[in-house]
């Protein structure tokens, strides 16, 4: 295995290698296993230390629409959870803000750093959008979240109207080359319309996934990823494939969502979507604390 500037450049049998090793440091790993560094997407590591202690939680801001909030600025490189996951092979993480509709921008960090600027690997590479829920919860958790689902259903139209307005304004704002008055919220969304930023969509129901992706495409968003997904994504697999939407699945070792589901469904889902031609990534949880 050959590395250059921290990236794998060649993998194969040593006897078949034509690389001049004179310029390389050679490490003998005979009898050992070698793994690539793992990436932990969609996590609040470094933003939350102890979820029950408010002063150690810096993962969200007040309000529904905060596209200008940057998770990277709150990232704590001294978090005690980081050495633990780094020792298990996770070297990069996508830290994301938590909240309601537009909680802010996410960034990719490397986990061995002195401060957030040192940690930054890819700053502000995407904007998080949580699509509002319209219907009630289904599956094994329906009763537990019935009251919350009813409240969310009542606010659905208002939430969609908020998203419609800010995306319409942001699209118009992005067309202005040098705006006289800089709007920080709309400025943070400009990258969605030229492809320099990704819209990460979170939705927990099949119709919501379709609605959110249709909404984003209608507003001219260039790059879309469905994140924190579960087996509801399988129900709309044809739509995801048709629109070339990558998926980040969470909790592959969790219980299935529905009583009638295959008990191994969360574990099998990544392979099932991959066989359908959908690009799939894995994460532990959409809200992974400590």
Legacy VTK file of the C-alpha trace (Angstrom):
# vtk DataFile Version 3.0
C-alpha trace
ASCII
DATASET POLYDATA
POINTS 290 float
0.000 0.000 0.000
1.463 3.352 -1.007
0.554 6.741 0.488
1.348 10.219 -0.754
0.374 13.309 1.252
-1.962 11.256 3.427
-3.853 9.624 0.557
-3.746 6.047 -0.705
-2.180 6.107 -4.178
-1.597 2.408 -4.870
-2.786 -0.979 -3.564
-1.612 -4.370 -4.841
0.868 -7.191 -4.463
4.372 -6.032 -3.585
5.837 -8.222 -6.325
3.759 -6.374 -8.915
4.713 -2.907 -7.694
6.874 -0.775 -9.991
7.097 2.100 -7.494
10.564 3.451 -6.754
10.695 3.143 -2.955
13.775 5.332 -2.546
11.622 8.377 -1.830
9.293 6.561 0.557
9.378 5.620 4.225
8.853 1.840 4.248
6.875 0.243 7.109
6.781 -3.533 7.496
3.277 -4.632 8.561
3.710 -8.360 7.997
1.062 -10.315 9.892
-1.081 -7.266 10.575
-4.365 -5.992 9.183
-4.497 -2.594 7.460
-7.687 -0.549 7.198
-8.381 2.795 5.530
-9.361 5.628 7.854
-13.102 5.647 8.491
-15.382 8.674 8.149
-18.176 9.394 10.640
-20.881 11.419 8.808
-23.828 13.264 10.322
-22.645 13.457 13.929
-22.574 16.007 16.734
-19.243 14.774 18.144
-17.250 17.762 19.315
-20.420 19.847 19.653
-21.906 17.913 22.585
-19.913 16.574 25.519
-22.603 15.528 28.026
-26.134 15.827 26.643
-27.644 16.347 30.120
-25.335 19.259 30.987
-26.436 22.351 29.078
-23.118 24.198 29.232
-21.456 21.365 27.298
-24.080 21.359 24.525
-23.411 23.700 21.601
-25.170 21.927 18.743
-28.125 24.225 18.064
-29.269 27.850 17.984
-32.676 29.387 18.644
-35.037 29.687 15.684
-36.132 27.639 12.684
-34.030 29.203 9.927
-30.317 29.466 10.711
-28.468 28.610 7.479
-25.669 30.997 8.483
-24.865 29.084 11.695
-21.548 27.252 11.277
-20.997 24.026 13.214
-17.237 24.311 12.686
-16.998 27.460 14.828
-18.385 25.568 17.842
-16.308 22.415 17.340
-14.360 21.437 20.477
-11.108 19.633 19.682
-10.627 18.874 23.400
-13.733 16.692 23.593
-13.018 13.504 25.545
-15.039 11.426 23.064
-12.735 12.136 20.116
-9.682 10.042 21.176
-12.020 7.097 21.821
-13.478 6.987 18.316
-10.121 7.883 16.743
-8.519 4.841 18.382
-11.172 2.720 16.650
-10.155 3.923 13.201
-12.446 6.919 12.698
-10.170 9.701 11.468
-12.639 12.106 9.855
-16.111 13.240 10.892
-18.837 15.388 9.393
-20.082 17.543 12.241
-23.633 18.819 11.841
-25.765 21.316 13.756
-29.056 20.171 15.259
-32.346 22.040 15.149
-35.528 22.383 13.168
-35.841 23.420 9.517
-32.442 24.887 8.569
-30.108 24.429 11.557
-26.929 25.524 9.746
-23.907 24.356 7.793
-21.873 21.222 8.415
-18.129 20.715 8.011
-15.749 17.777 7.725
-12.999 17.692 10.361
-9.994 15.520 11.060
-10.016 14.357 14.667
-6.388 14.992 15.658
-6.151 18.765 15.971
-5.362 21.623 18.363
-8.266 23.908 17.471
-11.195 24.076 15.049
-9.177 25.842 12.364
-6.516 23.133 12.570
-9.227 20.451 12.477
-11.039 21.778 9.407
-10.731 19.388 6.459
-13.653 20.704 4.383
-15.388 23.734 5.868
-19.054 24.505 5.240
-19.412 21.767 2.635
-23.152 21.447 3.094
-26.358 22.834 4.557
-28.693 20.752 6.696
-32.454 20.788 6.029
-34.959 18.874 8.155
-38.156 18.432 6.174
-41.233 18.924 8.399
-43.399 15.919 9.200
-46.935 15.912 7.868
-48.414 12.629 9.059
-48.307 10.761 12.327
-45.557 8.363 13.285
-45.850 4.790 12.093
-44.163 1.608 13.190
-43.080 0.575 16.670
-42.515 4.151 17.901
-45.955 5.532 16.895
-47.484 5.588 20.371
-44.387 7.076 21.974
-44.329 10.087 19.632
-48.063 10.492 18.926
-48.379 13.884 20.648
-45.214 15.247 19.039
-46.332 14.034 15.601
-49.729 15.710 15.971
-48.091 19.024 16.823
-45.716 18.714 13.878
-48.571 17.896 11.504
-50.402 21.048 12.569
-47.344 23.194 11.784
-46.521 21.515 8.469
-47.961 24.159 6.164
-46.352 26.997 8.104
-42.970 25.292 8.044
-43.126 24.610 4.313
-44.069 28.238 3.705
-40.993 29.339 5.649
-38.772 27.088 3.542
-40.415 28.250 0.315
-39.779 31.885 1.164
-36.154 31.555 2.215
-35.222 29.334 -0.753
-36.961 31.701 -3.180
-35.151 34.657 -1.641
-31.826 32.795 -1.619
-32.150 31.843 -5.301
-32.826 35.462 -6.243
-30.008 36.674 -3.988
-27.539 34.242 -5.560
-28.215 35.802 -8.967
-26.919 39.177 -7.735
-23.183 39.333 -8.326
-22.304 41.985 -5.727
-25.299 42.687 -3.486
-25.308 46.137 -1.950
-26.619 44.809 1.364
-25.134 41.469 2.433
-27.664 39.068 3.954
-25.768 36.450 5.993
-28.580 33.887 5.872
-28.968 34.086 2.115
-25.199 34.318 1.602
-24.799 30.969 3.364
-27.185 29.351 0.854
-25.586 30.607 -2.367
-23.491 27.466 -2.831
-26.614 25.318 -3.171
-27.409 26.883 -6.527
-23.965 26.662 -8.140
-23.062 23.185 -6.877
-20.317 24.263 -4.471
-22.400 23.181 -1.458
-24.539 20.109 -0.740
-28.052 20.104 0.670
-28.308 17.309 3.262
-31.970 16.414 3.703
-33.391 14.674 6.741
-36.849 13.149 6.521
-38.430 10.261 8.416
-41.344 9.377 6.121
-41.484 8.222 2.480
-43.763 11.037 1.291
-41.580 13.523 3.118
-38.476 12.257 1.294
-40.173 12.729 -2.082
-41.549 16.144 -1.106
-38.191 17.382 0.182
-36.217 16.259 -2.865
-38.866 17.620 -5.264
-38.783 20.917 -3.364
-34.985 21.170 -3.576
-34.866 20.327 -7.280
-37.647 22.802 -8.049
-35.586 25.534 -6.415
-32.509 24.634 -8.452
-30.389 22.917 -5.803
-27.552 21.119 -7.615
-26.377 18.510 -5.089
-28.673 16.607 -2.715
-27.990 13.854 -0.164
-30.594 12.058 1.972
-29.043 11.758 5.420
-29.913 9.991 8.682
-32.104 7.622 6.664
-33.676 4.285 7.623
-35.858 1.722 5.870
-38.313 4.428 4.779
-35.714 5.167 2.082
-36.260 1.660 0.701
-39.913 2.473 0.097
-38.913 5.251 -2.327
-35.839 3.555 -3.786
-37.046 4.004 -7.364
-37.434 7.748 -6.845
-33.966 8.001 -5.269
-32.414 6.056 -8.130
-34.258 8.074 -10.771
-32.985 11.344 -9.277
-29.489 10.032 -8.466
-29.741 10.831 -4.741
-27.022 9.346 -2.456
-28.175 8.068 0.942
-26.511 8.067 4.373
-28.087 5.356 6.533
-28.054 5.571 10.318
-28.051 2.859 12.978
-27.410 -0.258 10.852
-27.478 -2.407 14.014
-30.786 -1.044 15.344
-34.180 -2.749 15.531
-36.341 -2.681 12.379
-38.767 0.217 12.056
-41.955 -1.799 11.560
-43.322 -4.877 13.316
-43.709 -6.645 9.967
-40.151 -5.831 8.814
-37.393 -8.369 8.416
-35.568 -8.392 11.761
-32.277 -7.918 9.871
-33.585 -5.068 7.734
-31.379 -2.263 9.152
-28.298 -4.465 8.716
-29.187 -5.493 5.144
-30.458 -2.142 3.903
-27.137 -0.730 2.692
-26.494 -3.763 0.471
-30.071 -3.703 -0.827
-29.836 -0.032 -1.861
-26.376 -0.558 -3.363
-27.710 -3.368 -5.546
-30.331 -0.904 -6.801
-27.528 1.378 -7.991
-27.853 3.934 -5.167
-24.678 5.332 -3.574
-24.794 4.544 0.171
-22.859 5.718 3.222
-23.210 4.626 6.851
-23.306 6.462 10.141
-24.013 5.380 13.684
-26.769 7.833 14.556
-28.105 11.108 13.224
-27.662 12.522 16.754
-24.612 10.778 18.168
-23.518 12.315 21.432
-21.106 10.613 23.776
LINES 1 291
290 0 1 2 3 4 5 6 7 8 9 10 11 12 13 14 15 16 17 18 19 20 21 22 23 24 25 26 27 28 29 30 31 32 33 34 35 36 37 38 39 40 41 42 43 44 45 46 47 48 49 50 51 52 53 54 55 56 57 58 59 60 61 62 63 64 65 66 67 68 69 70 71 72 73 74 75 76 77 78 79 80 81 82 83 84 85 86 87 88 89 90 91 92 93 94 95 96 97 98 99 100 101 102 103 104 105 106 107 108 109 110 111 112 113 114 115 116 117 118 119 120 121 122 123 124 125 126 127 128 129 130 131 132 133 134 135 136 137 138 139 140 141 142 143 144 145 146 147 148 149 150 151 152 153 154 155 156 157 158 159 160 161 162 163 164 165 166 167 168 169 170 171 172 173 174 175 176 177 178 179 180 181 182 183 184 185 186 187 188 189 190 191 192 193 194 195 196 197 198 199 200 201 202 203 204 205 206 207 208 209 210 211 212 213 214 215 216 217 218 219 220 221 222 223 224 225 226 227 228 229 230 231 232 233 234 235 236 237 238 239 240 241 242 243 244 245 246 247 248 249 250 251 252 253 254 255 256 257 258 259 260 261 262 263 264 265 266 267 268 269 270 271 272 273 274 275 276 277 278 279 280 281 282 283 284 285 286 287 288 289
